[in-house]
Amino acid sequence: MIKDSSSGYGLITIVLHWISALMIIFLFGLGYYMVGLGYYDPWYHRGPALHISVGLMLLVLTVMRLLWRMVNPKPVPLASYSRTTRWLSAAMKYLLYFLIIALIVSGYLITTADGRAASMFGWVNFPVVIRLDAQGVDVAGKIHELFAWGVILLAALHALAALAHHFIFRDKTLVRMLKPRKKD
């Protein structure tokens, strides 16, 4: 029930998935909100610190998810999945992971461009590894925005596909990510 089995996902995978989803939605919403703030708005200064901290938490969670996937058995695809469905599912997963990691890296590069470490709620500081110049920060900012929209659009497509599997195809795709499976 804690670990994945060949027939479905375990509690750890499910919790990591849904916490990641909520964090991504929150980060996107906060980022979208922050873009329109004026200098004298209180959230002009508070928002970025929260955005950075939650983004770094998402980095830690994403690394945990990837490590968990490496040491945990992967559920087998449902028998009803076509070859195309299996390919699209894998492509979506890898593209989402790539975009999430690239999004976090670009945010980190923007955050540390001034030479200060990126702080996760003041608990942990992520040191400066590379300092970008002004032009590099602009490029990283454009990448950050573009990839944020890409993650949200792919996540929405991912959610729509799960709902289609549940309500149209009537298979167990969505249920497997909602309810932990007992061991096979």
Number of C-alpha atoms within 10 A of each C-alpha: 15 14 20 24 19 13 16 28 27 23 18 15 20 20 14 15 16 13 13 18 15 11 17 20 16 15 20 18 12 16 17 14 13 18 9 10 14 11 9 8 12 10 16 16 14 11 17 15 18 17 21 21 21 19 23 23 16 21 18 11 17 18 13 14 17 12 11 16 13 10 9 15 14 15 14 11 15 13 7 10 13 11 9 9 12 13 12 12 16 12 12 16 14 12 15 20 16 14 19 23 17 17 24 20 17 20 23 24 23 22 21 20 20 14 14 13 16 23 20 18 14 9 7 12 14 13 13 16 12 11 16 18 12 12 9 14 20 13 15 21 17 13 16 23 18 13 21 23 15 17 22 17 13 17 18 12 13 16 13 12 16 19 15 15 16 15 11 10 12 11 17 15 19 17 15 16 19 17 14 21 20 15 14 9
